[in-house]
Each structure stands twice: as structure tokens, then as C-alpha cells.
Amino acid sequence: MASFKTPALKTPSLSFSSNSRLPSAFSVTFPDNLRFSRSSSRPQRRFLIVTASSASIPGKPTVLVAEKLGEAGLTLLKQFANVDCSYNLSPEELCTKISLCDALIVRSGTKVSREVFESSAGRLKVVGRAGVGIDNVDLAAATEHGCLVVNAPTANTVAAAEHGIALLAAMARNVAQADASVKAGKWQRNKYVGVSLVGKTIAVLGFGKVGSEVARRAKGLGMHVIAHDPYASADRARAIGVELVSFEEAIATADFISLHMPLTPATNKILNDETFAKMKKGVRIINVARGGVIDEEALVRALDAGIVAQAALDVFTEEPPKQDSKLVQHDRVTVTPHLGASTMEAQEGVAIEIAEAVVGALKGELAATAVNAPMVPAEVLTELKPYVELAEKLGRLAVQLVAGVSGVKNVKVSYASSRAPDDLDTRLLRAMITKGLIEPISNVYVNLVNADYTAKQRGLRITEERNIIDGSSESALESIQVQIANVESRFASAISESGEIKVEGRVKDGIPHLTKVGSFEVDVSLEGSIILCRQVDQPGMIGKVGSILGEENVNVSFMSVGRIAPRKQAVMAIGVDDQPSKQSLQRIGEIPAIEEIVFLKL
């Protein structure tokens, strides 16, 4: 076994004129799961189009600012580019204008669709999202058209945290309801008796920038703070005086729950009928994160049942929500119209941050806030393309096997290859593994540009090693192995002899395959999703499991059994095209010979 250092690649110096286009090596197409879009339901109000620059200066790039941006950001942009501030454009007007622009800056109200990128005819080089979420930008289309997308993830942190605390206090003391009552000519002191915050337990779900700032402020109010986040730094939590716990413990023991997690497939409707039922009766919910993390209909049921005493919401699944929304109109719900980042200081900070990112991109610089389009030499991309999907899926599998509260901190990636140590650039593969580890529970979009930075920010240490094997050097890699150390596992059989969660895979006929889980050899295509079962090796097991899945019309694509010895323990890996119901998984787990089971979504 030999360790190796990844060779540094020379990055070409890029400069752009108003008519130049990005080099072809700048464009990389990632898998389809990079596509995120959401239709805006903002009312179509028409305003006068305002233009900040009276005349374009030849030779300067043109930046279209499609939504209001702070003056400090506009000033910075004007020093480098022609700036066109045209607000409230219709989709058709935006598509017409975009062919004359090198950069576009939006907030959350403008949808940057595939049609926008197609209409730009290749001139659009960068889209800047003044804020964190980029649900309104078609990332896949941006990448296909060689357009960099950047955001401003840090400037509104304090503003969002302060708004969370404001909602916490207003909800606890019925401020909004009492205000409306007094203004209606009533004086109902007994009706609006509140609850104290001191001594109460608040669970912060999502201990990133905003979550940790909320925790600091809650500690100052005399609250006991617990938090759940798979990537939370134990040292940072201890420094603030926060106890890291499991998700189940957090929701079961908290008097208040404050949400600060991104909206991902893993967090979509994470607060639902099932999780509300596990909460302490009388719990109070605050959400300044994303509306979709709460099942809003389930929240109404929990409020009516008395499980949830009150809720304070700044975000909703549909924005603006319908006027007759039962949730919005509920008398024990306090609502605000997505004001988390709406302070004068935050708006100016976001304006400066996004302006700097856009100007840097137009100069050919790539910042850590880039969310797509890594620069990869074409020859490297071509050779590693078959392994890119394998690397990401191994990362996704590994992180889904983690249990407990310690979080993922140390990851070791091993590459088996017959190549010489300095003849394999693994930066793209490392980035894709990082992407698989982080993206399922994060709002950061990981790529070659920001992978190392993103991992470092989350305290995630990824080391690489090279196992030299005999064979032909025509193939770049024989296999990739991912190990996560110092964590508990949801599937005990995934723990190797040395104590780490271990998954290994290889590419066969262009398709990524899982070939090892812990110490068990398996062979299952990484298409769809996977069910892993540890069982006593005996006849009829494949038939029993297949029969249960067949009854639910779940199609099995691959099935593989790895065993220690005949009639001993074995691991069955089952590839499925559809997600089985909880009831079906429970039935499989109740088969006497099945000792443990886990479903892993790819």
C-alpha cells in the first residue's frame, strides 16, 4: 500500500470581454439530481423598469440586476461593468434581455429557467443569487450552457438568527395576538398569558451558521440548548454550551424546536404526523429555514390535537401562502412574510457579497460560493467519467449508514489502481465523494470548486490513499473504497474488522456497482435504491423477501448475497427501482432469519 499526493493541475488564466464565451473545459454535466427548480407564486405586479446606467461603455461586461440590490453592491458592480437594473421582468422580457448580458443577479422572485440560458445564446457567463437558496435557478441548464452560478451564503446569518429569536419571544408571549386584540378595542390580559423562556429546553435542528447563532442567543435568554446536526462540530458545540443529541432525543425532550436545516430529500416534511406524535405535548415550533421541512397539514392537525401548543413561521411550502390557509389563519400560529434576511444591514451585506462573487467570476476567478461547473481538463473528465457517479453514490451510501450523534468527521478514501502514483488526478472523485457525503443533509452544492472548502467548514477530514495492484494501466481505477471512522452504524454489518463503516465499489460495463459492505462481498448495481439485510444463511430467503416486495409491486433490479460460510451469517443486497413502504420493510425485518435491515436511497 502506498500513499500519494494528488498532483496539482494548472488552471488556465481566464479573461472575458463582453462577447467572449467560457472555454469548453469549463462545462461539466453532473447527474440529473443537480436539477432544482420551483415555480414562484409571487403576484404579478408591474412596475416601471429602472435602468441604472444611462449608457453602456464598450468593452465592459453587462450585468443585469433583475431584483432590488443594495446600493453598496451596485456601486461595486458599476466600477467593473455596465449595470442594467430592470426589475419585475416577465419571463418573456427576461429571455429577450438576457442575450445582451454577461451576468444576471436575482433574489428569490425571478426564475432563471432553462429558457433563460437558451435565450442567452452562450453569452451569459454567471448568475448570482443574492441569498442562500438557489431553488429558482436551473442548475443543470446553467452547467450545460457553461454558466457559473454563485450565491451569497453568509451575509444574512445574523439577521436570520435574530428573526428566529424574535419569533421565539413573540410566540411565547402572544405578542402578535395581543397586539391585534388591543387594536380591536379589547383588553384581554387573562387570555394572553404566555410562557417563560428561562429554564426551558430548545432544540436547534441544524447547527450551521444560523443555528449556532440562534443557540448563542437562546443561551443568553437562560434556555437549555440541545442541537442535532450530523456535521456539527463537537468542539464548537461545547464552546457555546450546547449538547449534541440524536434527532429522536431532540424532538422528544424539547419545549421549543427551532428549525435551521436546508430543504433536501432527507429533510422534506421531516416534521410530520409521525414525528409530531413523538414530541412532548405542548411543544412550540419556530421555522425560519425552509417551508417544505414541515408537513403543513400535519402541523395543523398537531395544533388542533394540542400536541403543538404554538408555531411561529417565517417560511411556507408555497409563498405567499393562500389567504384561506388553515395554518396561516390558526389563532395559535404567528406568521411573517419571509423576513429572515430583511434587515438593512443584511441586505447591504448580501449585495456586497454577491457583487464581489459576480465580478470575480467575470474576471475568471472562482470563489468558494460557486455552486456548479467545476473546471476540469477535458482529458481528465473523459477518463474519470465512469467513476464520477460511483464516487458520489458511495459517499451517499456511506453517510446514510451513519447513526448516533458523533457526526462524520474522518473519512478515508482508497483507490485501487495499477497506475503510477503521480499518474492519476483524483480531485474530481474526491469532490464527488464529498458531494455524496454532504449534500443529502446540506444546502451547499458541492463540486470541484468548493469541495475542500465545504468539507473544511464542516470539520470533515478526507484523506486519500492509493493501493497499487498488478494489471493493465489502461483502466484508471479498479475500485474505490470509502471508510468513515469513529461513528456508529445503522447497519452493524457495515462495520469492518477495524471498526469503520466501509463500502466499496467498482465500475462494470460502465455501470457503478457496490461490491463490499463491511466485511461482506456483494455485487449489486447502484441504480435506483438498495435494501441491505443481514440474515442467517438458509434456503428460501431470496424468495421470501422477493415475495414481500412483489406484493407491493416493487421491482427488484439486482439481488446479491455475500456470506461468511454456508449456513452462517450473510448480507443480502437488493437493488429496487421503487421505495418500499415502511410496512413492507417492517415485514421483511420480521422474517425470523433476518437480523437487521436498512433502506438506502440513492
C-alpha positions in Angstrom: 0.0 0.0 0.0 1.4 3.4 -0.9 0.2 6.8 0.0 0.2 9.5 -2.6 -0.3 13.2 -3.2 -2.8 14.4 -5.7 -0.9 16.2 -8.5 -1.8 19.8 -8.9 -3.3 20.8 -12.3 -2.6 24.1 -13.9 -5.7 26.2 -14.0 -5.8 28.3 -17.2 -6.0 32.1 -16.8 -9.3 33.3 -17.9 -10.3 36.8 -19.1 -13.5 37.8 -20.7 -14.7 40.6 -22.9 -18.4 41.4 -23.3 -18.6 39.0 -26.2 -16.3 36.2 -25.0 -17.5 32.7 -24.0 -16.2 30.3 -21.4 -13.8 27.7 -22.7 -15.3 24.3 -23.3 -13.4 22.7 -20.5 -15.4 24.9 -18.1 -18.6 22.9 -18.7 -19.2 19.7 -16.8 -22.5 17.8 -16.8 -23.4 16.3 -13.5 -26.1 13.7 -12.8 -29.8 14.7 -13.0 -30.2 15.1 -9.3 -28.5 18.5 -9.6 -31.6 19.9 -11.1 -33.6 22.1 -8.7 -36.5 24.3 -9.7 -39.6 25.7 -8.1 -42.3 27.8 -9.7 -42.7 31.1 -8.0 -46.2 32.1 -7.0 -45.4 35.7 -6.4 -48.2 38.1 -7.6 -47.5 39.6 -11.0 -47.2 43.2 -10.1 -45.9 45.6 -12.8 -43.5 48.4 -12.1 -41.6 50.9 -14.2 -38.4 49.5 -15.4 -35.4 51.4 -13.9 -32.0 51.5 -15.7 -29.0 52.4 -13.5 -26.6 53.1 -16.3 -27.5 55.6 -18.9 -25.1 54.3 -21.5 -23.1 51.1 -21.9 -19.3 51.5 -22.1 -17.8 49.5 -24.9 -15.5 46.7 -23.7 -17.1 46.4 -20.3 -19.3 43.4 -19.5 -23.0 44.0 -18.9 -24.7 42.9 -15.6 -28.5 42.7 -15.5 -29.8 43.2 -11.9 -33.4 41.7 -12.1 -34.3 42.4 -8.4 -33.6 45.2 -6.0 -30.0 45.1 -4.7 -28.4 47.2 -2.0 -26.6 50.4 -3.2 -23.2 49.2 -1.9 -23.4 46.2 -4.2 -24.5 48.3 -7.2 -21.6 50.7 -6.6 -19.1 47.8 -6.7 -20.6 46.4 -9.9 -20.5 49.8 -11.7 -16.8 50.0 -11.1 -16.3 47.0 -13.3 -19.3 46.6 -15.6 -22.3 48.2 -17.2 -25.2 47.7 -14.8 -28.8 47.4 -16.0 -31.3 47.4 -13.1 -34.5 46.2 -14.7 -37.0 44.9 -12.1 -40.1 42.8 -12.3 -39.4 41.5 -15.8 -41.8 38.9 -17.2 -40.2 35.6 -18.2 -40.5 36.7 -21.8 -38.9 40.1 -21.1 -36.1 38.4 -19.2 -35.4 36.0 -22.1 -35.3 38.9 -24.5 -32.9 41.0 -22.5 -30.5 38.1 -21.5 -28.9 37.8 -24.9 -27.3 41.2 -24.2 -25.9 40.4 -20.8 -22.8 38.7 -19.4 -24.1 38.3 -15.9 -27.5 38.2 -14.1 -28.3 38.9 -10.5 -31.5 37.8 -8.9 -33.1 37.2 -5.5 -35.8 34.5 -4.9 -38.5 36.1 -7.0 -37.0 35.6 -10.5 -37.0 32.1 -12.0 -33.8 31.5 -14.1 -35.1 28.7 -16.2 -33.6 26.6 -19.0 -35.3 29.0 -21.5 -33.3 31.9 -20.0 -30.0 30.1 -20.6 -31.0 29.0 -24.1 -32.0 32.6 -24.9 -28.7 33.9 -23.8 -27.1 32.2 -26.8 -24.0 31.4 -24.8 -23.2 35.0 -23.7 -24.4 34.6 -20.1 -21.4 33.7 -18.0 -22.5 33.9 -14.4 -25.8 34.0 -12.5 -25.6 35.5 -9.0 -28.3 34.6 -6.4 -28.4 37.3 -3.7 -29.1 34.9 -0.8 -28.6 31.3 0.1 -31.2 29.1 -1.6 -31.0 28.6 -5.4 -34.2 26.7 -6.0 -35.2 29.3 -8.6 -32.1 28.6 -10.8 -32.0 25.6 -13.1 -28.5 24.4 -12.2 -28.4 21.6 -14.7 -29.2 24.0 -17.6 -26.6 26.5 -16.2 -23.9 23.9 -16.3 -24.9 22.6 -19.7 -24.6 26.2 -21.1 -21.3 26.9 -19.4 -22.7 29.4 -17.0 -21.3 29.6 -13.4 -23.8 30.1 -10.6 -22.8 31.8 -7.3 -24.7 32.7 -4.2 -24.3 34.8 -1.0 -24.5 32.3 1.9 -23.0 34.2 4.8 -24.2 37.8 4.9 -27.7 37.3 6.3 -26.7 34.8 9.0 -27.2 37.2 11.9 -30.4 38.7 10.5 -32.0 35.2 10.2 -30.9 34.2 13.7 -32.3 37.5 15.2 -35.6 36.9 13.4 -35.7 33.4 14.8 -35.3 34.7 18.3 -37.8 37.5 17.7 -40.4 34.9 16.7 -39.5 32.7 19.7 -40.2 35.6 22.1 -43.2 36.9 20.3 -44.8 33.4 20.2 -44.0 32.7 23.9 -45.7 35.9 25.0 -48.5 36.1 22.4 -47.3 39.5 21.2 -49.0 39.4 17.7 -52.3 38.1 19.0 -52.4 40.6 22.0 -51.5 43.5 19.7 -54.4 42.7 17.3 -56.7 42.3 20.3 -55.8 45.7 21.8 -56.1 47.4 18.5 -59.6 45.9 18.1 -60.5 47.7 21.4 -60.2 44.7 23.7 -58.3 44.3 26.9 -57.8 40.5 27.5 -54.9 40.1 29.9 -56.0 36.7 31.1 -56.4 35.3 27.6 -52.8 36.1 26.6 -50.9 34.7 29.5 -47.6 33.4 28.0 -44.8 31.1 29.0 -41.4 31.9 30.2 -38.2 31.0 28.3 -35.7 30.7 31.1 -35.0 27.1 32.1 -36.8 25.7 29.1 -35.2 23.3 26.6 -34.9 24.5 23.0 -33.8 22.0 20.3 -31.9 23.6 17.4 -32.3 21.3 14.4 -29.5 22.2 12.0 -26.4 23.6 13.8 -24.8 25.5 10.9 -24.2 29.3 10.8 -27.7 30.4 11.6 -28.5 27.5 14.0 -25.4 28.2 16.1 -26.1 31.9 16.3 -29.7 31.1 17.5 -28.1 28.8 20.1 -25.9 31.6 21.4 -28.8 33.9 21.8 -31.0 31.3 23.4 -28.3 30.6 26.0 -28.3 34.3 26.7 -32.0 34.0 27.5 -31.3 31.3 30.1 -32.5 28.4 28.0 -31.1 24.9 27.9 -29.9 24.3 24.3 -29.7 21.0 22.6 -28.9 20.5 18.9 -29.0 17.9 16.2 -26.8 18.1 13.1 -24.8 15.2 11.6 -21.9 17.5 10.8 -21.9 19.7 13.9 -18.5 20.3 15.4 -18.4 18.9 19.0 -15.8 21.4 19.9 -17.9 24.3 18.7 -21.0 23.0 20.4 -19.1 22.7 23.7 -17.7 26.2 23.3 -21.2 27.6 23.0 -22.6 25.3 25.8 -24.8 23.2 23.6 -25.4 19.5 23.9 -25.5 17.5 20.7 -28.2 14.8 20.7 -29.9 12.5 18.2 -32.9 13.7 16.2 -35.2 11.4 18.2 -34.0 12.8 21.5 -34.2 16.3 20.3 -37.8 16.2 19.3 -38.8 14.1 22.3 -37.4 16.3 25.0 -37.6 19.9 23.7 -40.1 22.5 24.9 -39.2 24.6 21.8 -37.9 23.4 18.4 -36.2 25.8 16.1 -35.6 24.7 12.5 -32.4 25.7 10.7 -31.9 22.9 8.2 -31.9 23.1 4.4 -34.7 21.6 2.2 -33.3 18.3 0.8 -34.9 15.0 0.0 -33.8 13.9 3.5 -35.4 16.9 5.3 -38.5 17.3 3.2 -41.5 17.2 5.6 -39.2 15.9 8.3 -41.8 17.2 10.8 -44.8 15.2 10.0 -47.6 13.2 11.8 -45.1 10.6 12.9 -42.6 13.0 14.3 -45.2 15.2 15.9 -46.5 12.2 17.7 -43.1 11.7 19.4 -42.9 15.2 20.7 -43.6 16.5 24.2 -47.2 17.7 24.5 -47.3 21.5 24.3 -44.1 21.9 22.3 -43.6 25.1 20.3 -42.2 25.3 16.8 -40.2 28.1 15.1 -39.2 27.9 11.4 -37.0 30.5 9.7 -35.4 27.9 7.4 -37.5 26.4 4.5 -41.2 25.9 4.4 -41.0 22.4 3.0 -39.3 20.9 6.1 -42.7 20.9 7.8 -45.8 19.0 6.6 -48.1 21.9 7.0 -51.3 19.9 7.1 -49.8 17.6 9.8 -48.8 20.7 11.7 -52.5 21.9 11.7 -53.6 18.5 13.0 -50.9 18.7 15.7 -52.1 22.1 16.7 -55.7 21.1 16.9 -54.8 18.0 18.9 -52.8 20.0 21.4 -49.5 18.3 20.7 -48.1 21.5 19.4 -49.1 24.5 21.6 -47.9 27.2 19.2 -46.0 27.8 16.0 -44.1 30.8 14.6 -43.4 30.6 10.9 -41.5 32.9 8.5 -41.4 30.4 5.6 -44.0 28.3 3.8 -44.2 25.5 1.3 -46.0 27.9 -1.1 -45.0 31.6 -0.9 -47.1 33.6 -0.5 -49.5 31.1 1.1 -53.1 31.0 0.2 -55.2 33.6 2.0 -57.5 30.9 3.3 -54.7 28.7 4.6 -55.8 26.9 7.8 -52.2 27.2 9.1 -51.8 30.9 8.5 -55.3 31.6 9.9 -54.8 29.4 13.0 -55.1 31.5 16.2 -52.1 29.9 17.8 -49.8 30.5 14.8 -47.6 33.6 14.4 -46.6 34.3 10.8 -44.3 36.7 9.0 -43.7 37.1 5.2 -40.2 35.5 4.8 -38.4 38.3 6.7 -35.4 36.3 7.9 -32.9 38.3 5.9 -34.8 41.5 5.8 -32.7 43.9 7.8 -30.9 46.9 6.2 -27.5 45.6 7.3 -28.2 42.1 5.9 -29.4 43.5 2.6 -26.3 45.6 2.1 -24.1 42.6 3.2 -25.7 40.3 0.7 -25.4 42.9 -2.0 -21.7 43.3 -1.4 -21.1 39.5 -1.2 -22.9 38.7 -4.4 -21.4 41.6 -6.3 -17.9 40.5 -5.3 -18.7 37.0 -6.4 -20.1 38.1 -9.8 -17.2 40.4 -10.5 -14.7 37.7 -9.6 -16.4 35.3 -11.9 -16.4 37.7 -14.8 -12.7 38.2 -14.2 -12.2 34.4 -14.4 -11.8 33.8 -10.7 -13.7 31.0 -8.9 -14.9 31.6 -5.4 -16.0 29.1 -2.8 -19.6 30.3 -3.2 -19.7 28.7 -6.7 -22.4 26.1 -6.8 -21.8 24.4 -10.2 -19.5 24.0 -13.2 -16.0 22.9 -11.9 -13.1 23.5 -14.2 -11.8 20.1 -15.2 -9.5 19.5 -18.1 -11.4 17.6 -20.8 -9.0 14.7 -20.9 -9.3 14.1 -17.1 -13.0 14.4 -17.3 -13.3 11.9 -20.1 -11.1 9.3 -18.3 -12.8 9.6 -14.9 -16.4 10.0 -16.2 -17.4 6.3 -15.5 -16.2 6.7 -11.9 -17.8 10.0 -11.1 -21.2 8.5 -10.4 -19.7 5.7 -8.5 -17.8 8.1 -6.2 -20.9 10.2 -5.4 -23.1 7.1 -4.7 -20.5 5.5 -2.4 -20.5 8.8 -0.4 -24.3 8.8 -0.3 -24.4 5.2 0.8 -21.8 5.7 3.5 -23.4 8.7 5.1 -26.8 7.0 5.2 -25.2 4.2 7.2 -24.1 6.6 10.0 -26.1 6.6 13.2 -25.7 8.3 16.6 -24.8 11.9 17.5 -21.0 12.0 17.0 -21.2 13.1 13.3 -19.0 12.4 10.4 -15.5 13.7 10.9 -12.9 11.3 9.4 -13.3 9.8 6.0 -10.7 7.7 4.3 -10.9 7.1 0.5 -8.8 4.3 -1.0 -8.2 3.9 -4.8 -7.1 0.6 -6.2 -5.2 1.2 -9.4 -2.2 -0.1 -11.4 -1.2 3.4 -12.4 1.9 5.1 -11.2 1.3 7.3 -8.1 1.7 10.6 -10.0 -0.5 9.5 -12.9 -4.0 9.8 -11.5 -5.7 13.1 -10.6 -8.4 12.3 -8.1 -9.7 15.8 -7.3 -12.9 15.3 -9.1 -13.5 11.9 -7.5 -12.8 13.3 -4.0 -15.2 16.2 -4.8 -17.9 13.8 -5.8 -17.4 11.7 -2.7 -17.6 14.9 -0.6 -20.7 15.8 -2.5 -22.3 12.5 -1.7 -21.4 12.8 2.0 -22.6 16.4 2.5 -25.4 17.2 0.0 -28.1 14.9 1.3 -28.3 17.0 4.6 -26.9 20.4 3.5 -27.9 23.3 1.4 -24.4 23.5 -0.1 -24.0 22.3 -3.7 -20.6 20.6 -3.7 -18.3 20.5 -6.8 -14.6 20.6 -7.6 -14.5 24.3 -6.9 -15.8 24.2 -3.3 -15.5 20.6 -2.2 -12.4 21.0 0.0 -13.6 24.3 1.4 -17.0 22.9 2.2 -15.5 19.8 3.9 -13.2 22.0 6.0 -16.0 24.3 7.1 -17.9 21.3 8.4 -14.9 19.8 10.1 -14.8 16.9 7.7 -11.3 15.5 7.1 -11.0 13.4 4.0 -7.7 11.5 3.4 -6.8 9.6 0.3 -4.6 6.6 -0.3 -3.6 4.6 -3.3 -3.4 0.8 -3.4 -1.1 -0.3 -6.2 -2.2 -3.5 -7.8 -0.9 -5.6 -10.7 -2.7 -5.2 -14.0 -3.1 -3.1 -17.1 -2.8 0.7 -16.7 -5.3 1.3 -19.4 -8.1 1.5 -16.8 -7.7 4.4 -14.4 -9.2 2.6 -11.4 -10.0 -0.9 -10.3 -12.1 0.1 -7.3 -13.0 2.9 -4.8 -13.4 2.3 -1.1 -14.9 4.8 1.4 -14.4 4.4 5.2 -16.0 6.5 7.9 -14.2 6.2 11.3 -15.4 6.8 14.9 -19.1 6.6 14.2 -22.0 4.2 15.0 -23.8 2.5 12.2 -27.5 2.0 11.4 -26.4 -1.4 9.9 -24.0 -3.2 12.1 -22.7 -5.4 9.3 -21.3 -2.3 7.5 -18.6 -2.1 10.2 -15.4 -3.6 9.1 -13.0 -5.6 11.2 -11.1 -2.4 12.0 -14.2 -0.7 13.3 -15.1 1.7 10.4 -18.1 1.9 8.2 -16.8 0.5 4.9 -18.3 0.5 1.4 -16.5 -0.4 -1.8 -17.5 -0.3 -5.4 -16.3 -0.6 -9.0 -17.5 0.2 -12.5 -18.7 -2.8 -14.6 -19.6 -2.2 -18.2 -20.0 1.5 -17.5 -22.4 0.9 -14.5 -21.3 1.6 -10.9 -21.6 -1.5 -8.6 -21.5 -1.9 -4.9 -19.0 -4.8 -4.2 -18.4 -4.7 -0.5 -20.3 -3.7 2.7 -18.2 -4.0 5.8 -16.5 -7.4 5.5 -19.2 -8.9 3.2 -18.7 -9.3 -0.5 -21.8 -8.3 -2.6 -22.4 -7.3 -6.2 -25.3 -5.0 -6.8 -25.8 -2.3 -9.4 -26.1 1.2 -7.9 -29.2 2.1 -9.8 -32.4 3.0 -8.0 -32.0 2.3 -4.3 -30.8 -0.5 -2.1 -32.1 -2.7 0.7 -29.4 -4.3 2.9 -30.3 -7.3 5.1 -28.2 -9.3 7.5 -29.5 -12.8 7.8 -28.9 -16.3 8.8 -27.8 -18.0 5.5 -30.6 -20.6 4.8 -32.7 -21.7 1.8 -35.7 -19.7 0.7 -34.6 -16.2 1.9 -34.4 -14.6 -1.5 -37.9 -15.9 -2.3 -39.4 -14.7 1.0 -38.0 -11.2 0.6 -38.8 -11.0 -3.1 -42.4 -12.1 -2.5 -43.0 -9.3 0.0 -41.6 -6.7 -2.4 -43.6 -8.2 -5.3 -46.8 -7.9 -3.4 -46.2 -4.2 -3.2 -45.2 -4.1 -6.9 -41.7 -3.0 -6.0 -39.4 -4.1 -8.9 -36.2 -5.8 -7.9 -33.4 -5.0 -10.3 -30.5 -6.9 -8.7 -30.0 -9.2 -5.7 -26.8 -10.4 -4.3 -25.8 -12.4 -1.2 -22.4 -12.3 0.5 -21.8 -14.8 3.2 -19.0 -15.8 5.6 -19.7 -19.5 5.1 -22.7 -21.7 4.2 -25.4 -21.6 6.9 -23.7 -18.8 8.7 -24.3 -15.1 8.6 -24.9 -13.4 5.2 -25.7 -10.0 3.9 -28.3 -9.7 1.1 -28.1 -6.5 -1.1 -31.2 -5.9 -3.1 -31.5 -3.2 -5.8 -35.0 -1.8 -6.1 -36.5 0.6 -8.6 -39.1 1.9 -6.2 -39.1 2.9 -2.5 -40.9 0.2 -0.4 -43.4 1.2 2.2 -42.4 1.2 5.9 -44.8 -1.7 6.3 -43.0 -3.8 3.7 -39.6 -3.1 5.2 -41.0 -4.0 8.6 -42.4 -7.3 7.3 -39.0 -8.2 5.8 -37.4 -7.3 9.2 -39.8 -9.7 10.9 -38.7 -12.7 8.9 -37.1 -14.9 11.7 -33.8 -15.3 9.9 -33.4 -11.5 9.2 -31.3 -9.9 12.0 -31.2 -6.3 10.7 -32.3 -4.3 7.7 -31.7 -0.8 6.3 -33.1 1.0 3.2 -30.6 3.3 1.4 -31.9 5.9 -1.1 -29.7 6.9 -3.9 
